[in-house]
Amino acid sequence: MELKPGYKLTEVGVIPEDWGVFTIGKTVTLVNGRAFKPSDWKTHGLPIIRIQNLNDPMASYNYYEGDVEERYYVNNGDILFAWSGTKESSFGARMWRGQTAILNQHIFRVIPNEAKLSSQYVLLALKRFQEDIERKSHGFKSSFVHIRKSDLESTFLAVPPLPEQRSIATVLSDMDALLRSLDQLIAKKRDLKQATMQQLLTGKKRLPGFGEGKGYKQTQVGVIPEDWDWCQISKVSIGHKQGYYTKDRYVENGTQLVRITDLYNPRIDFEAMPMLHISDKDFEQYKISKGDFLFARSGAIGRYGIVNEDINAIFGSYIIRFNFDRNKLLNNFFGYLFETQMIWRQLLSITQGSSNININAGNIKALTIPLPDTEEQHTIATVLSDMDTELVALEQRRDKTRALKQGMMQELLTGRTRLL
């Protein structure tokens, strides 16, 4: 392997010549948390940091009122490593952003040797090499994993000089700040959309050109404008069908199969769909057409998709296809209604007591909805769709920023790109 000038081959791959390679055990001290029994848990005292508190410092705590050794205390800004948990969320490193607390036994406090590692850099390095750590952990093929202290301490880290560590941490910290601001903006926009849906879909707020001088009336779906109607879905439905059941293997070329996982309220993702060989007769029965409304009937209740184009596809058995009278009910308007508490309260009352929540066509047809005229339905749906478009653009920007940060981490934490 030919190395470019200024680089060397090490246990962690090719890194700059002026970087070192050390095990975690040589660069940090790992302090294990205290073991607690359920009988130790109280309702007052110092909070105990458990796995579920790592991702959400505001999550509910158990408390401890007795004395503990100083080494078990955790303060805001300390680096923690959960050595037991799920790879998708709990397992691994993060900085504690909460009140002073006591550490539980399934978590290490990470104390860096400041002569070799800055605290900001060790957090980045642990995250960068977390995949390697997971490979060494017991149960790697499972979603729930744990790692022995000795295995964690024997993991190698690439360590640049301290000034470069600080520069790397600053650049990536700025990216994190941008990501946090985007997450906060997205959350704010989602809350605004939910509030707007509640106002517009119940008629509490009317858009310009609608309802001037009109009052309100009490109905089976609550108080709605007096110029609105209300009805069961059965009154505006003109047909429904349950999807195609198959155990056939997927093929490279054939007819696309819409699954629940392809429904994105209201978008349908045709890119990753599998394909089937299917007879002409079955295709005619189960094909999707422009104007179809597809409901998930099992598992992911609440997911739906609206077919906005004719495409060579059929829908699967865990989906129900509905068609509505477009002179009375527009798909996009009903889609937003289907996301509201008004509908969910009805669905939950229908499925109450069931251990496996499923809905059928009868459940959907029994839903009662407010019904403005189609012109107002279209205007309301357009306002909400514009808000969705803005949300999608923000989410795409956040995802691109996150991918850029991951690329920057790969470059900076391996020394392929130098800041000094």
N, C-alpha and C positions, 0 to 999 in steps of 0.2 A: 504494500500500500504506500503510495507516494504522498508525502505530507507537504503542504505548502509551507514556506518559510515562516517561522515564528510559532509553529504548532507542534504538539507532541501527542503520541498515542498513549492512553492511560486506561485504567479500569472502567472509566465512564465514557470512553470514546476519545475522539480527537478534541483537545482543548488548547488554549494558548499556553506557550512555554512558561509564562510568568504566573500561571495559575497553579494551585496545589490541589491534591486529591486526598481527602481525609474521610474516615468513617464518621457516621453520626456520633458514635460513642466517644470519639476524640475531639469533637467540636461542640457538643452540647451535653448537658446533664438532664436525664429524664427522671422526673419525680413522679412516682405513681400515686394515684389518689387513695383516699381512705376507704376502707370497706365499711359499709353501713348495713345494719339489719333493718327490716321494716319497722321493728319496734323502736328504732332510734328516731324515726321520722316524726316531726312535730309540725304544728301549724304556725309557729313563730320561731324566731332565732335567725341564724345565718342560712341563706339558701344553699342547697346542695346542687352542684352542677352535674347533671346526668346527661346521657347521650342526647335525649330529646331537647335539652336546653341549648345545645351547641349551635344549631342553626337558627334558633329563635330565642334570644335572651329574655323575651317577654312571656315565654311559655310558662305554664304552672310549675311551681317548685315544690319539693319537699324541704323541710327546714330541720336544723339541728341546734339544740340549745346548750350543749355541753362544751367543754374545753377541747381544743384540738391542737396538734403541733403546728407550729408556724409554717412548716413546709407544705401543708395542705391548703393554705390560703391562696386564692386566685384573685388578682386585681385586673381592672380594665387595662387592656393592652398586652396582657400576658399571652404567650403562644401555647396552644394546647394541641395535643394529638390524641384523637380517639383511636385506641388500638383494637376496638371491637365495635362493629356496626355494619351498616350497609354501604357498599361501594358508591351507590348513587347519591347518598346524602351524608350519613354520619361519619363514616370511616375517614380518617386522615387529619390534616392540619388546618387550623384556622386561628385567627387572633380573637381573643375574648373581648367582646364589646358589651359588657354588662357590669353590674354592681359587684362589690367584693363578695366572694362566696367561698364555699368549701368544695374541694375536688373529690369526685367520686372515683372509685377504684378502676373503672374502665377507661380512664383518661390519664394521659401523662401531661405534666407541665414541662415545657421545653425551656431550659435555661441555657442560652448560648454562651460559649467561651468568647467574650468580647474581644480578646486579643486576636481571634481568628474569624469570627463571624459577627456581623451586625444582626440585631434582632429582626429588622425588616427583611434582610436577605435570607435568613434561615427559614422564614416562613415561605418565601418564594421557592427556595431550593427544595423544601419538603414537598411542596405541591408539585413541583416539576418532576421529582422522582417518585411521586406517589404511585404511579403505575408499576414501577419496579418493586416498590414496597408491597403492593398488593399481590404481585406474582410470588413473593416470598411468604405471603401470609397463608395461614391454614384456611382451607375452604375457598381458594381463589375462584373456582368454577361456580361457586354459589354466590348469590347476591349478598349474603351475610358473611363477613370475614373477620378474622382477628389475627394479630401478629404477636409473637413473643418479643419481649424486651430485647433479648440477645440478638434476634434477627433484625430488629429495627436498628440497634446500635452498630451492626456490622454492615449496614448499607452505606455505600460510598457517595460522597458529594463532591462536585467540582467547586472549588473555592477560589474566586478571584481576590486580588488585593482589596483591602477594606475601602479605599476611595472608590474603586469601581463597583464594589457591592452597593455602596450608598447611591451611586449614580443610577445603577440598574433599578434599585428599589424606588427611587424617585420617579423615574420614567413610568414604571409599571403602576406605581401608586396613582399617578395622574390618570392613567387609563382606568383604574378602578374607580376613581372619583367620577369620571365621565360616565362609566357604566351605572354607578349608583344614581347619578342625576337622571339618566335615561329611565332607569327602573322607577324612580319616583314620579317622573312625568307620565310614564305609561300607567302607573297605578292611579294617578290623579285623573287622567283621561278616561280610564275605565270606570272610576267612580262617577264621573260626570255623565258618561253614557248611561250607566244604570239609573241615575237620577232622572235623566231626560226620558228614558224609556218609561219609567214609572209615571211621569207626568203626561207624556204624549199618548201612551197606549191605554190609559184610563180616561183620557179626555180632561184631566184636571187642568192641563194647559192646552190651549188651542193655537194652532199656527195661523198666521195672517191669512185672511180670506175665508176662514171657517168659523162658524158659530157665533157671529156677531148678534148680540141681543138674545141669545139662547140661554136657557137655564139648565138645570140638572134634574135627574129623576133617579129614584131608587129601583134597582132591578136585581135579578138573581145573581148577577156578577158584581154587584155593588152599585155605587153612585156613578152614573155616566151622563154625558150630555143628553138633553132631551131630544136632539135630532139624530142620535145614534140608535141603532137597533142592537139586539143581542140574540144569540141563538146557540144551539148545539151544533157541533161540527157535522153531525149527521144531516143537518138541513142544507149544508153547503158542499157536501161531498158528492162527487159523481162517480166514484169508483175507488177500489183499493185492492191490493193483492199482496200476499206474502211471497218472499223471494225464493229463488231457486236453491234447492238442496243438492249438494254434490259431495262425493268423496273422491272424485276423479283427481288425477295428478294434474298439476299445472303444466302448460306447454309454452314454448317460446313464441309461437304465432297462433293466434286464435281470437276468441271473443273475450274482452276484458270483463272481470268480475268485480263489481262494487261491493266492498266489505264495510263493516261498521267503522273500521280504522281509517277509511278513506273519506269519512264525513267530517266536515270542519265548519259547520254552522255559519253560513249556508254553503260554503265552497265545497266542491267535491274534487279530491286530488286524483287525477287520472294517471299520474306519472308512474307510481309504484305499484299499480294494480297487477295482479296475476292474470293469466289468460287460460281459457279452457277450450277444449273441443266441445261443441254443443250442436245438437240437431237444429234444423231450421224451425221445426215445430216448437221446441223449447225456447228458441231465441225469440220467436214471435210472442210467446206468452210472457217472457220475463225481460224483454228489452226495455231499456229506459229511453224516454223521449223528452224533448223540451217541454217544460211545464210540470214534470213529475216532482212530487215532494216525497223524499225518502226519510223514514223514521228508523232509528235503532230501536229494536223491540226487546232486547235482552242485554244485560251487562252494562253497557255504556248508555243507559237511558238518558235522554236529553240531547244526544247527538243527532243531527239531521243534515240533509243536503238538499239543495234545490238544483234541478237539472236545467241549465240555461242554454244547452246546445244539443243537437242530435249527434249521438256518438255510438259506435259499435260496441255496446256494453250491456250486460245484464246485471241484476241486483241479487245479492245472496240471501240465504234463508233467514238470517237474523235481522233482516230489514223488511219494513212494510212500505209499499208504494201507495201513495194517495194522489188523487186528482181532485181539485176543487173547482167549483163553478166560478170562473174568473170574472163573471159579472157581479159576484157577491163577495168573494174573498180572494185577495192577492197573496201569492206565495210569500213574498218578502215580508209583508205585514204580519202574516201568521207566524213566520219564522221568528220574528222578534217577540211576538206574544208568547211563543213556546218557550222562550228563555226566561219568562217572568215568574215571580212567586204566585201570581194568579193561577197559572197553569200548574205549577208544581204542587201547590196545595191540593188541587184536584187529583193529580196523579198519585200523590202520597196517600190520599184517602182511599183511592181505588186499590192500591197495592198494600195497604196497611195489614200487618200480621203475616205477610209472606216472607219466607226466609230467602227466597230467590226472586228478586224484583224483575218481573217481565211485564210488558204491556202488549196488548193485542189491538186489532182494529176496532173492536167494540169499545175499549177504553178510550181510544182517540176520538171516536165518534161521539162519546158521551161528554167530552169536554165542552164547557159552555164559555163563550167568548163575547166581548163587546164588538160591535160591528158598525163602524162608520161607513159612509159611502166609499166607493173604490177610489174616487179622486182624492179624498182625504187620506185613505190608506196609503196611496202611492206617495203623497207628500210626506207623511210621517216616516214611511220606510226610506225615502230618499234622504231625509235629515239624518236618520240613524245610520244609513249606509255611508254617508259622508264621514260620520264620526268613526265608523269602522275602518274606512280607508286611511284616515289619519293615524289610527292606532296601528294598522298593519305597517305603514311607513315607518313609524317610530320603532316598532318591534324589529323590522328589517335593519334599521340603522343600528339598534342595539346588538343584534346578532352579528352584523358585520364588524362592529367595534369589538365584540367579544372574540370573534375569529382573528381579528388583527392583533388583539392582545395575546392570544395563544401563540400566534406566529412570532410576535416580538419576544415572548418568553423563551421560545425555542431558540431563537437567534442569540438573545442576550445571555441566557443561562448556560449556553454551551460555548460562548466566546466567538461564535461565527461572526457576530457583529459586535464591534468594540465601541464603547462610549468614551474611553480615555486613551 
